Amino acid sequence: MKPEGPPRVGFRLAFRALLAGLLVTVITAAAVATAALRELDDILDPIRQPGRADIRIPELDTPPPGGPRTFMILGSDKREGADRLSPPRSDTILLARADPDAEAVTVTSIPRDLKVDVPGHGQNKINAAFELGGRKGGPGLVVKTIKKLFKDKIGQDLPITNVMVMDYGAFRRAVNYIDGVYVDVDRHYFNDNSSGENYATIDVDAGYQKLMGKDALDYVRYRHGDNDLVRAARQQDFLRQAKDAAGVRRLLSGGLGQKRHLLQVFSRYFRVDESLRSNKQIVSLLKLAIFLSAKNPKVNQVKFPAHDAPNPQLDSNLYISKSDLEGVYRRFMSLDAEAPPKTTPTPDSTSTSRPAKTRKSQKDAPVPGLEAERTEGEDMAVLAESQGRLGFPFYFPGLRKTGSRYADTKPRIYTVRDAKGKPYKAYRLVLNAGSYGEYYGIQGMGWRDPPILDDPDGFKTVGGRKLALYYDGDHLRLAAWKTPKGVYWVTNTLTMSIPNNRLIAIAASLRRLKS
């Protein structure tokens, strides 16, 4: 989203990228960074109170001034039935790396069920390290466990410079504090335990919408019906969208008094490593920010390709091969470049004419991995019309991923409100991509400039339709186009399993019922 209000000062931009949109840390860091150096002691005082910046981890690396930093963000939660004082487990382990010499900030999530060697405790799932180390030693043991994983398996030292810990209550309150986050929800998430299950309850509909605290927490925590890899991708996708939330921008535009107030509010809910007691380390962060602010880098997700055991029913752990971990290391450390592919002009991509309106001229060309299917889409369009006037045309795909199916018997027709509360009609078509927990979708609505469509990475014209393209590294995650009355987009699966050319072809195949 384009910034509003004050100029985009360096550290504000950089820290938004540094932590890939982590809500609490973004606000805290920006509050520090936009203050003059002489105000650091006053601004940082709330997190220097006893018990706040209390994580001492000798194993953390000390970067040179302005040098690259790797942040480990832990989301903690207590196990079912645990007493109030028992140590929690790390429910989320997120790594974010900012390097002034790299083209993008890299982010990866380590699956909680990954089997590792926990120093001093033997083999276990990595999320157990937090609990085994206790409240004070847990974050440090997670750091040692991750470092040992990379060193033992591939012989590489993974630098970790800073640690932040927050519980999910803090996450919920933080989302409410910034007045919610607009999220492109891939499918309907529902569980009420009515059949005797013992999973977290959730009821979040598919489609682009604003999520407030409880729904946002339920959404990022959900793992019943998918797996750790999809869950990690969902969390990273949420953080990507959260970093540009209007509430974050409004809070960042406040003066010194409001920045200090923000720190007082959020310091109640999270802990940081003790380096944030040091003005020297804060100045080091500012120097890194100066380098990054000139680039305004993208945030690239690095997949952590863990796999199931041969018999998951007997072994619930996840594993990663040496070659896959080497790939994670190289991409995360930006040793392998991941730039969005260039959209080179083709005879078709230079056309400015509108798509032909006859069925014959719009016949679907064969695309490997896609299948033509209009009948179900037409049925969805008829159902949409029967539910009342949208105020903009209903488009459905003429092509879909081979083997995929509509997840519902009718489209979801609903109302979405912009940041000022103005209502717009919207619809969502959800398709199961054919793999466990994998869904992609078609979104249409009368709100023509939602935050998700800010700052496209490129454009490509196909059949007279100008598509705005949004990448994550070299993977296309969204393709959108606008009409005078509405906006439409096709969203890739959370793990971006649909190849770029197929997602573009699906977007280009959208058509109206009577076209």
Kinemage of the C-alpha trace (Angstrom):
@kinemage 1
@onewidth
@group {chain A} dominant
@subgroup {mainchain}
@vectorlist {calphas} color= white
{ca met a 1} P 0.000 0.000 0.000
{ca lys a 2} L 1.279 3.472 -0.807
{ca pro a 3} L 2.209 5.398 2.345
{ca glu a 4} L 0.115 8.315 3.507
{ca gly a 5} L 1.039 11.255 5.704
{ca pro a 6} L 4.684 11.785 6.614
{ca pro a 7} L 7.597 10.912 4.289
{ca arg a 8} L 8.790 7.328 4.131
{ca val a 9} L 11.791 7.636 6.394
{ca gly a 10} L 14.422 4.936 6.113
{ca phe a 11} L 14.107 2.790 9.212
{ca arg a 12} L 10.355 2.701 9.090
{ca leu a 13} L 10.510 1.116 5.656
{ca ala a 14} L 13.394 -1.139 6.495
{ca phe a 15} L 11.920 -2.602 9.636
{ca arg a 16} L 8.646 -3.255 7.875
{ca ala a 17} L 10.701 -5.389 5.517
{ca leu a 18} L 13.037 -6.761 8.193
{ca leu a 19} L 10.342 -8.608 10.084
{ca ala a 20} L 8.113 -9.364 7.131
{ca gly a 21} L 5.244 -7.513 8.657
{ca leu a 22} L 5.293 -8.914 12.164
{ca leu a 23} L 2.786 -6.530 13.689
{ca val a 24} L 4.106 -5.871 17.147
{ca thr a 25} L 7.756 -5.720 16.177
{ca val a 26} L 7.138 -3.496 13.175
{ca ile a 27} L 5.391 -0.906 15.308
{ca thr a 28} L 7.955 -1.087 18.090
{ca ala a 29} L 10.931 -0.817 15.755
{ca ala a 30} L 9.438 2.056 13.826
{ca ala a 31} L 8.699 3.881 17.045
{ca val a 32} L 12.387 3.640 17.930
{ca ala a 33} L 13.684 4.341 14.454
{ca thr a 34} L 11.752 7.492 13.720
{ca ala a 35} L 12.964 9.167 16.895
{ca ala a 36} L 16.154 11.217 16.995
{ca leu a 37} L 19.144 9.469 18.573
{ca arg a 38} L 19.010 11.771 21.595
{ca glu a 39} L 15.504 10.397 22.316
{ca leu a 40} L 16.493 6.722 22.315
{ca asp a 41} L 16.743 6.398 26.085
{ca asp a 42} L 13.288 7.872 26.557
{ca ile a 43} L 11.698 5.852 23.792
{ca leu a 44} L 13.271 2.545 24.817
{ca asp a 45} L 12.573 2.914 28.529
{ca pro a 46} L 9.345 0.794 28.469
{ca ile a 47} L 11.147 -2.308 27.155
{ca arg a 48} L 14.056 -1.822 29.544
{ca gln a 49} L 11.935 -2.311 32.634
{ca pro a 50} L 12.768 -5.420 34.718
{ca gly a 51} L 11.338 -8.558 33.161
{ca arg a 52} L 10.827 -7.023 29.728
{ca ala a 53} L 14.047 -7.316 27.705
{ca asp a 54} L 15.069 -10.351 29.698
{ca ile a 55} L 16.138 -12.970 27.140
{ca arg a 56} L 19.858 -13.626 27.497
{ca ile a 57} L 21.196 -15.809 24.688
{ca pro a 58} L 24.995 -15.997 24.485
{ca glu a 59} L 24.755 -17.956 21.223
{ca leu a 60} L 23.348 -14.964 19.323
{ca asp a 61} L 25.624 -13.508 16.666
{ca thr a 62} L 26.710 -9.864 16.822
{ca pro a 63} L 26.538 -8.253 13.382
{ca pro a 64} L 28.795 -5.408 12.280
{ca pro a 65} L 27.189 -1.930 12.260
{ca gly a 66} L 24.738 -1.813 9.400
{ca gly a 67} L 25.428 -5.450 8.566
{ca pro a 68} L 22.918 -8.222 7.825
{ca arg a 69} L 20.651 -9.424 10.618
{ca thr a 70} L 18.634 -12.572 11.098
{ca phe a 71} L 15.634 -12.363 13.411
{ca met a 72} L 14.020 -15.373 15.055
{ca ile a 73} L 10.394 -14.734 15.987
{ca leu a 74} L 8.757 -17.272 18.295
{ca gly a 75} L 5.019 -17.572 18.761
{ca ser a 76} L 4.461 -19.411 22.037
{ca asp a 77} L 1.435 -21.240 23.369
{ca lys a 78} L 0.758 -23.615 26.242
{ca arg a 79} L -0.287 -27.204 25.613
{ca glu a 80} L -3.790 -28.436 26.356
{ca gly a 81} L -4.194 -29.163 30.058
{ca ala a 82} L -0.922 -27.481 31.078
{ca asp a 83} L -0.969 -25.517 34.317
{ca arg a 84} L -0.516 -21.752 34.313
{ca leu a 85} L 3.162 -21.783 35.302
{ca ser a 86} L 4.291 -24.576 32.994
{ca pro a 87} L 6.622 -23.581 30.131
{ca pro a 88} L 4.964 -23.177 26.723
{ca arg a 89} L 6.021 -24.714 23.427
{ca ser a 90} L 6.954 -22.683 20.381
{ca asp a 91} L 3.913 -22.890 18.153
{ca thr a 92} L 5.576 -20.830 15.419
{ca ile a 93} L 9.258 -20.453 14.519
{ca leu a 94} L 9.827 -17.732 11.936
{ca leu a 95} L 13.202 -16.579 10.612
{ca ala a 96} L 13.583 -13.254 8.775
{ca arg a 97} L 16.869 -12.035 7.274
{ca ala a 98} L 17.708 -8.522 6.091
{ca asp a 99} L 20.950 -8.064 4.187
{ca pro a 100} L 21.890 -4.689 2.670
{ca asp a 101} L 23.667 -6.499 -0.178
{ca ala a 102} L 20.661 -8.676 -1.074
{ca glu a 103} L 17.793 -7.895 -3.416
{ca ala a 104} L 15.074 -8.935 -0.972
{ca val a 105} L 14.342 -9.700 2.650
{ca thr a 106} L 13.972 -13.466 3.064
{ca val a 107} L 11.555 -15.217 5.407
{ca thr a 108} L 11.154 -18.895 6.250
{ca ser a 109} L 9.140 -20.884 8.779
{ca ile a 110} L 10.503 -24.019 10.413
{ca pro a 111} L 7.736 -26.625 10.807
{ca arg a 112} L 6.953 -27.313 14.456
{ca asp a 113} L 6.931 -31.085 13.884
{ca leu a 114} L 10.429 -31.202 12.348
{ca lys a 115} L 12.486 -33.912 14.052
{ca val a 116} L 15.802 -32.530 15.291
{ca asp a 117} L 18.542 -33.135 17.826
{ca val a 118} L 17.815 -30.834 20.789
{ca pro a 119} L 21.164 -30.166 22.544
{ca gly a 120} L 21.233 -31.992 25.857
{ca his a 121} L 17.840 -33.623 25.318
{ca gly a 122} L 18.187 -35.972 22.345
{ca gln a 123} L 15.808 -36.367 19.402
{ca asn a 124} L 12.477 -34.531 19.530
{ca lys a 125} L 10.192 -32.252 17.588
{ca ile a 126} L 11.686 -28.801 17.300
{ca asn a 127} L 8.767 -27.120 19.058
{ca ala a 128} L 9.665 -29.078 22.214
{ca ala a 129} L 12.944 -27.151 22.564
{ca phe a 130} L 11.147 -24.103 23.958
{ca glu a 131} L 9.501 -26.178 26.668
{ca leu a 132} L 12.623 -28.182 27.496
{ca gly a 133} L 14.614 -24.988 28.020
{ca gly a 134} L 12.029 -23.448 30.349
{ca arg a 135} L 10.694 -19.907 30.285
{ca lys a 136} L 14.108 -18.250 30.561
{ca gly a 137} L 16.190 -20.788 28.674
{ca gly a 138} L 13.633 -21.837 26.057
{ca pro a 139} L 14.422 -19.208 23.387
{ca gly a 140} L 18.142 -19.886 23.768
{ca leu a 141} L 17.649 -23.633 23.384
{ca val a 142} L 15.627 -23.040 20.202
{ca val a 143} L 18.503 -20.921 18.848
{ca lys a 144} L 21.045 -23.648 19.695
{ca thr a 145} L 18.795 -26.326 18.162
{ca ile a 146} L 18.412 -24.457 14.867
{ca lys a 147} L 22.117 -23.698 14.664
{ca lys a 148} L 22.952 -27.349 15.385
{ca leu a 149} L 20.541 -28.510 12.669
{ca phe a 150} L 22.302 -26.479 9.972
{ca lys a 151} L 25.810 -27.191 11.262
{ca asp a 152} L 25.393 -30.963 11.659
{ca lys a 153} L 23.425 -31.588 8.490
{ca ile a 154} L 25.081 -29.299 5.946
{ca gly a 155} L 28.124 -27.901 7.756
{ca gln a 156} L 26.914 -24.291 7.673
{ca asp a 157} L 26.716 -21.712 10.453
{ca leu a 158} L 23.312 -20.039 10.362
{ca pro a 159} L 23.642 -16.590 11.977
{ca ile a 160} L 20.844 -15.492 14.313
{ca thr a 161} L 21.223 -11.978 15.700
{ca asn a 162} L 17.958 -11.162 17.476
{ca val a 163} L 15.074 -13.022 19.133
{ca met a 164} L 11.496 -11.913 19.818
{ca val a 165} L 8.866 -13.948 21.668
{ca met a 166} L 5.153 -13.258 21.734
{ca asp a 167} L 2.172 -15.322 22.822
{ca tyr a 168} L -1.017 -15.553 20.834
{ca gly a 169} L -2.934 -13.387 23.266
{ca ala a 170} L -0.526 -10.607 22.347
{ca phe a 171} L -1.070 -11.349 18.662
{ca arg a 172} L -4.846 -11.079 19.060
{ca arg a 173} L -4.637 -7.792 20.958
{ca ala a 174} L -2.124 -6.362 18.481
{ca val a 175} L -4.402 -7.059 15.517
{ca asn a 176} L -7.303 -5.383 17.320
{ca tyr a 177} L -5.078 -2.443 18.236
{ca ile a 178} L -4.380 -1.655 14.575
{ca asp a 179} L -8.079 -2.162 13.698
{ca gly a 180} L -7.651 -5.426 11.830
{ca val a 181} L -5.862 -6.732 8.754
{ca tyr a 182} L -7.261 -7.265 5.246
{ca val a 183} L -6.580 -10.883 4.289
{ca asp a 184} L -7.202 -12.888 1.121
{ca val a 185} L -8.627 -16.028 2.759
{ca asp a 186} L -8.238 -18.998 0.439
{ca arg a 187} L -11.179 -21.116 1.662
{ca his a 188} L -13.818 -21.528 4.363
{ca tyr a 189} L -12.176 -22.537 7.641
{ca phe a 190} L -14.648 -24.218 9.970
{ca asn a 191} L -14.572 -26.494 12.975
{ca asp a 192} L -16.968 -26.568 15.921
{ca asn a 193} L -15.964 -29.938 17.431
{ca ser a 194} L -19.567 -31.065 17.053
{ca ser a 195} L -18.380 -34.559 16.110
{ca gly a 196} L -16.353 -35.000 19.274
{ca glu a 197} L -13.011 -33.621 18.027
{ca asn a 198} L -10.692 -31.640 20.257
{ca tyr a 199} L -9.330 -29.048 17.839
{ca ala a 200} L -9.444 -25.262 18.050
{ca thr a 201} L -12.807 -23.950 16.851
{ca ile a 202} L -12.910 -21.616 13.870
{ca asp a 203} L -15.422 -20.113 11.450
{ca val a 204} L -13.758 -17.843 8.860
{ca asp a 205} L -15.327 -17.569 5.404
{ca ala a 206} L -13.407 -17.523 2.123
{ca gly a 207} L -12.655 -14.282 0.333
{ca tyr a 208} L -10.918 -10.944 0.754
{ca gln a 209} L -11.969 -9.413 4.066
{ca lys a 210} L -10.804 -7.672 7.217
{ca leu a 211} L -9.936 -10.041 10.067
{ca met a 212} L -9.997 -8.832 13.649
{ca gly a 213} L -8.107 -10.339 16.579
{ca lys a 214} L -9.871 -13.627 17.329
{ca asp a 215} L -10.533 -14.556 13.699
{ca ala a 216} L -6.995 -13.551 12.721
{ca leu a 217} L -5.562 -15.741 15.482
{ca asp a 218} L -7.799 -18.683 14.563
{ca tyr a 219} L -6.766 -18.283 10.921
{ca val a 220} L -2.994 -18.273 11.452
{ca arg a 221} L -3.119 -21.087 14.040
{ca tyr a 222} L -5.346 -23.463 12.055
{ca arg a 223} L -3.792 -26.822 11.223
{ca his a 224} L -6.742 -29.283 11.276
{ca gly a 225} L -7.338 -30.191 7.651
{ca asp a 226} L -3.920 -29.238 6.301
{ca asn a 227} L -0.318 -29.668 7.461
{ca asp a 228} L 2.585 -27.702 8.938
{ca leu a 229} L 3.841 -26.631 5.517
{ca val a 230} L 0.508 -25.129 4.471
{ca arg a 231} L 0.106 -23.607 7.923
{ca ala a 232} L 3.519 -21.931 7.713
{ca ala a 233} L 2.673 -20.555 4.266
{ca arg a 234} L -0.634 -19.218 5.616
{ca gln a 235} L 1.135 -17.445 8.500
{ca gln a 236} L 3.704 -15.861 6.189
{ca asp a 237} L 0.966 -14.765 3.803
{ca phe a 238} L -0.899 -13.133 6.690
{ca leu a 239} L 2.226 -11.291 7.802
{ca arg a 240} L 2.873 -10.065 4.260
{ca gln a 241} L -0.583 -8.505 4.167
{ca ala a 242} L -0.380 -7.229 7.753
{ca lys a 243} L 2.790 -5.222 7.231
{ca asp a 244} L 0.924 -2.714 5.036
{ca ala a 245} L -2.188 -2.446 7.195
{ca ala a 246} L -3.642 1.068 7.355
{ca gly a 247} L -3.645 0.899 11.147
{ca val a 248} L 0.105 0.341 11.197
{ca arg a 249} L 0.673 3.376 8.972
{ca arg a 250} L -1.551 5.578 11.110
{ca leu a 251} L 0.268 4.585 14.277
{ca leu a 252} L 3.659 5.159 12.699
{ca ser a 253} L 2.689 8.715 11.757
{ca gly a 254} L 2.229 9.753 15.403
{ca gly a 255} L 4.622 11.914 17.382
{ca leu a 256} L 7.063 11.004 20.119
{ca gly a 257} L 4.370 10.709 22.780
{ca gln a 258} L 2.363 8.190 20.770
{ca lys a 259} L 5.472 6.179 19.901
{ca arg a 260} L 6.309 5.880 23.579
{ca his a 261} L 2.727 4.906 24.334
{ca leu a 262} L 2.904 2.177 21.686
{ca leu a 263} L 5.979 0.729 23.332
{ca gln a 264} L 4.272 0.764 26.699
{ca val a 265} L 1.293 -1.097 25.268
{ca phe a 266} L 3.198 -3.715 23.317
{ca ser a 267} L 6.006 -4.285 25.798
{ca arg a 268} L 3.412 -5.951 28.030
{ca tyr a 269} L 2.896 -8.693 25.489
{ca phe a 270} L 6.307 -9.661 24.083
{ca arg a 271} L 9.894 -10.291 25.122
{ca val a 272} L 13.062 -9.478 23.214
{ca asp a 273} L 16.706 -10.406 23.561
{ca glu a 274} L 18.806 -8.210 25.803
{ca ser a 275} L 20.630 -6.506 22.923
{ca leu a 276} L 17.713 -4.068 22.747
{ca arg a 277} L 18.941 -2.624 26.027
{ca ser a 278} L 21.919 -1.256 24.090
{ca asn a 279} L 21.897 2.053 22.237
{ca lys a 280} L 24.853 0.708 20.247
{ca gln a 281} L 22.745 -2.123 18.853
{ca ile a 282} L 19.887 0.250 18.039
{ca val a 283} L 22.287 2.502 16.127
{ca ser a 284} L 23.551 -0.604 14.297
{ca leu a 285} L 19.988 -1.351 13.253
{ca leu a 286} L 19.588 2.219 12.046
{ca lys a 287} L 22.684 1.889 9.852
{ca leu a 288} L 21.292 -1.269 8.278
{ca ala a 289} L 18.039 0.586 7.686
{ca ile a 290} L 19.795 3.376 5.818
{ca phe a 291} L 21.130 0.851 3.295
{ca leu a 292} L 17.802 -0.904 2.911
{ca ser a 293} L 15.662 2.214 2.677
{ca ala a 294} L 17.219 3.091 -0.670
{ca lys a 295} L 16.223 -0.320 -2.070
{ca asn a 296} L 12.800 -0.797 -0.450
{ca pro a 297} L 13.256 -4.549 -0.984
{ca lys a 298} L 10.553 -7.127 -1.536
{ca val a 299} L 9.865 -9.868 0.983
{ca asn a 300} L 10.538 -13.367 -0.378
{ca gln a 301} L 9.180 -16.493 1.249
{ca val a 302} L 11.650 -19.371 1.318
{ca lys a 303} L 9.914 -22.725 1.444
{ca phe a 304} L 11.132 -25.208 4.026
{ca pro a 305} L 10.434 -28.480 2.157
{ca ala a 306} L 10.061 -30.908 5.018
{ca his a 307} L 8.394 -34.232 4.263
{ca asp a 308} L 6.387 -36.851 6.119
{ca ala a 309} L 7.786 -40.107 7.447
{ca pro a 310} L 7.198 -43.208 5.270
{ca asn a 311} L 4.302 -44.136 7.570
{ca pro a 312} L 2.811 -40.933 9.036
{ca gln a 313} L 0.315 -42.902 11.130
{ca leu a 314} L 3.190 -44.399 13.117
{ca asp a 315} L 5.595 -41.454 12.935
{ca ser a 316} L 4.133 -37.939 13.093
{ca asn a 317} L 7.497 -36.220 12.702
{ca leu a 318} L 8.589 -34.248 9.661
{ca tyr a 319} L 12.031 -34.600 8.078
{ca ile a 320} L 14.214 -32.655 5.656
{ca ser a 321} L 16.937 -34.019 3.400
{ca lys a 322} L 20.471 -32.647 3.260
{ca ser a 323} L 20.015 -31.328 -0.279
{ca asp a 324} L 16.730 -29.600 0.603
{ca leu a 325} L 18.242 -27.975 3.697
{ca glu a 326} L 21.174 -26.774 1.596
{ca gly a 327} L 18.672 -25.178 -0.774
{ca val a 328} L 16.873 -23.474 2.126
{ca tyr a 329} L 20.187 -22.137 3.408
{ca arg a 330} L 21.278 -20.745 0.050
{ca arg a 331} L 17.953 -19.052 -0.675
{ca phe a 332} L 17.527 -17.736 2.855
{ca met a 333} L 21.054 -16.303 2.905
{ca ser a 334} L 20.383 -14.798 -0.554
{ca leu a 335} L 23.183 -16.829 -2.121
{ca asp a 336} L 20.730 -17.832 -4.861
{ca ala a 337} L 18.944 -14.880 -6.424
{ca glu a 338} L 15.166 -15.031 -6.664
{ca ala a 339} L 13.950 -12.187 -8.831
{ca pro a 340} L 10.533 -12.028 -10.480
{ca pro a 341} L 10.780 -13.276 -14.049
{ca lys a 342} L 10.707 -10.602 -16.683
{ca thr a 343} L 7.521 -10.419 -18.703
{ca thr a 344} L 8.931 -10.106 -22.195
{ca pro a 345} L 6.616 -8.690 -24.845
{ca thr a 346} L 5.032 -11.130 -27.241
{ca pro a 347} L 2.787 -10.402 -30.225
{ca asp a 348} L -0.207 -11.107 -28.004
{ca ser a 349} L 1.118 -9.156 -25.010
{ca thr a 350} L 1.401 -5.933 -27.022
{ca ser a 351} L -2.215 -5.991 -28.109
{ca thr a 352} L -4.447 -3.235 -26.744
{ca ser a 353} L -7.702 -4.457 -28.232
{ca arg a 354} L -10.495 -5.745 -26.013
{ca pro a 355} L -11.169 -9.486 -25.887
{ca ala a 356} L -13.489 -10.634 -28.616
{ca lys a 357} L -17.080 -11.133 -27.519
{ca thr a 358} L -17.907 -14.271 -29.451
{ca arg a 359} L -17.685 -17.745 -27.982
{ca lys a 360} L -15.736 -18.984 -30.997
{ca ser a 361} L -12.904 -16.461 -30.680
{ca gln a 362} L -12.597 -17.222 -26.973
{ca lys a 363} L -12.142 -20.937 -27.369
{ca asp a 364} L -9.694 -22.159 -24.724
{ca ala a 365} L -6.279 -22.964 -26.130
{ca pro a 366} L -4.674 -26.083 -24.668
{ca val a 367} L -2.281 -25.298 -21.800
{ca pro a 368} L -0.384 -28.196 -20.236
{ca gly a 369} L -1.644 -28.825 -16.721
{ca leu a 370} L -4.962 -27.044 -17.298
{ca glu a 371} L -8.347 -28.252 -18.419
{ca ala a 372} L -11.248 -26.414 -20.041
{ca glu a 373} L -14.408 -26.394 -17.918
{ca arg a 374} L -17.138 -23.823 -18.502
{ca thr a 375} L -20.277 -25.633 -17.419
{ca glu a 376} L -19.677 -25.496 -13.665
{ca gly a 377} L -18.529 -21.894 -13.933
{ca glu a 378} L -21.669 -20.949 -15.825
{ca asp a 379} L -23.733 -22.655 -13.137
{ca met a 380} L -21.934 -20.549 -10.520
{ca ala a 381} L -22.725 -17.404 -12.513
{ca val a 382} L -26.416 -18.323 -12.694
{ca leu a 383} L -26.494 -18.893 -8.939
{ca ala a 384} L -24.791 -15.561 -8.373
{ca glu a 385} L -27.370 -13.740 -10.488
{ca ser a 386} L -30.175 -15.449 -8.594
{ca gln a 387} L -28.864 -13.964 -5.326
{ca gly a 388} L -29.356 -10.381 -6.488
{ca arg a 389} L -27.527 -7.655 -8.332
{ca leu a 390} L -23.792 -7.367 -7.679
{ca gly a 391} L -23.375 -4.016 -9.388
{ca phe a 392} L -20.500 -5.377 -11.498
{ca pro a 393} L -20.163 -8.328 -13.911
{ca phe a 394} L -19.623 -11.855 -12.573
{ca tyr a 395} L -16.617 -13.529 -14.186
{ca phe a 396} L -15.736 -17.213 -13.915
{ca pro a 397} L -12.727 -19.176 -15.236
{ca gly a 398} L -12.845 -21.063 -18.512
{ca leu a 399} L -9.691 -22.917 -17.521
{ca arg a 400} L -8.757 -24.581 -14.270
{ca lys a 401} L -5.935 -26.700 -12.902
{ca thr a 402} L -6.228 -30.276 -14.131
{ca gly a 403} L -7.937 -32.368 -11.485
{ca ser a 404} L -9.175 -29.410 -9.439
{ca arg a 405} L -12.802 -29.013 -8.416
{ca tyr a 406} L -15.017 -26.295 -6.993
{ca ala a 407} L -14.959 -26.591 -3.203
{ca asp a 408} L -18.546 -25.345 -2.809
{ca thr a 409} L -21.790 -25.765 -4.701
{ca lys a 410} L -22.286 -21.999 -5.045
{ca pro a 411} L -20.159 -18.853 -4.956
{ca arg a 412} L -19.851 -16.876 -1.780
{ca ile a 413} L -21.610 -13.525 -2.259
{ca tyr a 414} L -20.875 -11.037 0.512
{ca thr a 415} L -20.116 -7.435 1.430
{ca val a 416} L -16.640 -6.100 2.169
{ca arg a 417} L -15.993 -2.658 3.646
{ca asp a 418} L -13.019 -0.450 2.891
{ca ala a 419} L -10.935 1.299 5.564
{ca lys a 420} L -13.501 4.107 5.778
{ca gly a 421} L -16.393 1.696 6.190
{ca lys a 422} L -17.878 2.023 2.697
{ca pro a 423} L -19.550 -1.260 1.630
{ca tyr a 424} L -18.890 -3.062 -1.644
{ca lys a 425} L -20.370 -6.234 -3.054
{ca ala a 426} L -17.937 -9.110 -3.569
{ca tyr a 427} L -17.825 -12.767 -4.535
{ca arg a 428} L -15.377 -15.645 -4.166
{ca leu a 429} L -15.019 -18.893 -6.090
{ca val a 430} L -12.911 -21.514 -4.294
{ca leu a 431} L -11.299 -24.473 -6.068
{ca asn a 432} L -9.595 -27.429 -4.434
{ca ala a 433} L -6.262 -27.813 -6.230
{ca gly a 434} L -6.283 -31.574 -5.766
{ca ser a 435} L -3.684 -31.747 -2.992
{ca tyr a 436} L -4.152 -31.874 0.764
{ca gly a 437} L -4.962 -28.400 2.115
{ca glu a 438} L -4.350 -26.703 -1.256
{ca tyr a 439} L -6.914 -24.232 -2.601
{ca tyr a 440} L -6.869 -21.429 -5.140
{ca gly a 441} L -9.564 -18.920 -5.916
{ca ile a 442} L -11.173 -16.245 -8.051
{ca gln a 443} L -12.109 -12.984 -6.365
{ca gly a 444} L -14.325 -10.262 -7.770
{ca met a 445} L -15.639 -7.086 -6.143
{ca gly a 446} L -16.724 -3.502 -6.670
{ca trp a 447} L -13.899 -2.116 -4.522
{ca arg a 448} L -11.386 -1.365 -7.270
{ca asp a 449} L -8.347 -0.380 -5.190
{ca pro a 450} L -7.996 -2.776 -2.214
{ca pro a 451} L -4.616 -2.812 -0.405
{ca ile a 452} L -3.708 -6.254 -1.751
{ca leu a 453} L -3.389 -4.796 -5.256
{ca asp a 454} L -0.938 -2.035 -4.379
{ca asp a 455} L 2.531 -2.109 -5.914
{ca pro a 456} L 2.349 -4.783 -8.650
{ca asp a 457} L 5.642 -6.357 -9.706
{ca gly a 458} L 4.828 -6.207 -13.399
{ca phe a 459} L 2.160 -6.358 -16.083
{ca lys a 460} L 1.360 -8.689 -18.939
{ca thr a 461} L -1.335 -8.218 -21.564
{ca val a 462} L -2.984 -11.434 -22.715
{ca gly a 463} L -5.805 -11.396 -25.249
{ca gly a 464} L -6.254 -7.658 -24.771
{ca arg a 465} L -6.550 -7.994 -20.987
{ca lys a 466} L -3.873 -6.192 -18.957
{ca leu a 467} L -2.965 -8.354 -15.992
{ca ala a 468} L -1.182 -6.957 -12.932
{ca leu a 469} L 1.243 -9.568 -11.581
{ca tyr a 470} L 2.347 -10.022 -7.965
{ca tyr a 471} L 5.310 -12.274 -7.210
{ca asp a 472} L 6.885 -13.869 -4.194
{ca gly a 473} L 10.454 -14.417 -5.344
{ca asp a 474} L 10.083 -16.136 -8.703
{ca his a 475} L 6.625 -17.561 -7.887
{ca leu a 476} L 3.489 -15.778 -9.093
{ca arg a 477} L 1.031 -15.543 -6.210
{ca leu a 478} L -1.669 -13.340 -7.756
{ca ala a 479} L -2.804 -12.065 -11.161
{ca ala a 480} L -5.397 -9.267 -11.290
{ca trp a 481} L -7.208 -7.034 -13.750
{ca lys a 482} L -9.691 -4.182 -13.534
{ca thr a 483} L -12.818 -3.124 -15.386
{ca pro a 484} L -14.672 0.183 -15.058
{ca lys a 485} L -17.026 -1.410 -12.511
{ca gly a 486} L -14.909 -3.907 -10.610
{ca val a 487} L -11.657 -5.721 -9.990
{ca tyr a 488} L -10.859 -9.425 -10.340
{ca trp a 489} L -7.950 -11.616 -9.414
{ca val a 490} L -6.819 -15.226 -9.323
{ca thr a 491} L -4.902 -16.241 -6.196
{ca asn a 492} L -2.404 -19.095 -6.197
{ca thr a 493} L -2.433 -21.745 -3.484
{ca leu a 494} L -0.775 -20.815 -0.203
{ca thr a 495} L 2.291 -22.852 -1.178
{ca met a 496} L 2.145 -21.359 -4.699
{ca ser a 497} L 1.962 -24.776 -6.289
{ca ile a 498} L 0.414 -23.581 -9.573
{ca pro a 499} L 3.157 -22.597 -12.079
{ca asn a 500} L 3.245 -19.002 -13.265
{ca asn a 501} L 2.147 -19.625 -16.854
{ca arg a 502} L -0.882 -21.638 -15.703
{ca leu a 503} L -2.027 -18.983 -13.222
{ca ile a 504} L -1.764 -16.342 -15.949
{ca ala a 505} L -3.734 -18.557 -18.323
{ca ile a 506} L -6.470 -19.064 -15.717
{ca ala a 507} L -6.694 -15.289 -15.166
{ca ala a 508} L -6.845 -14.670 -18.911
{ca ser a 509} L -9.658 -17.232 -19.244
{ca leu a 510} L -12.092 -15.378 -16.957
{ca arg a 511} L -15.274 -14.569 -18.831
{ca arg a 512} L -18.852 -13.436 -18.330
{ca leu a 513} L -21.853 -15.696 -18.592
{ca lys a 514} L -23.110 -14.142 -21.831
{ca ser a 515} L -19.722 -13.567 -23.490
